[in-house]
Amino acid sequence: MFSSNKNNNRKESPITNNLLNIIGTGTKVTGDLASDGDIRVDGTIEGHVTVKQRLVLGEAGLIAGDIEALDAIVAGLLKGNIRVEQTLILKSSARIEGDITTDKIVIESGAQFNGRCTMNAQLASIPQKASTAVNVKARAKSE
């Protein structure tokens, strides 16, 4: 009886909907981070973050690097560029020092960002720009 309910639940929802990753307060991650599911950051990440679902940067959170996500809610500090395929929400405590590229944006009173904002951009070109940057770095190292 119980096993049939468990099997039905697995078939109804994809695995990525169940993935939630948390970088807690006091935790520091150095290096690039990629996630197929949702991620919440209340600690510190120094590196690029790629999330195939939703990224939440909590009020105490800090990301020093670029972000790419399907959806994002920012309440903390981002020192880097952010590219969001669907909706970006900036909470009143949000601070962004970098450029924003998104389809839709919601900005609460008090939120701050210093940089450019591009909306309704075709985000298919973004990975090409990222790979171009990697090629430039590779050339610089070889010279």
Summary of the structure (lengths in Angstrom):
residues: 143
radius of gyration: 17.1
end to end distance: 66.3
largest distance: 66.3
contacts: 438
relative contact order: 0.10
helix: 24%
strand: 45%
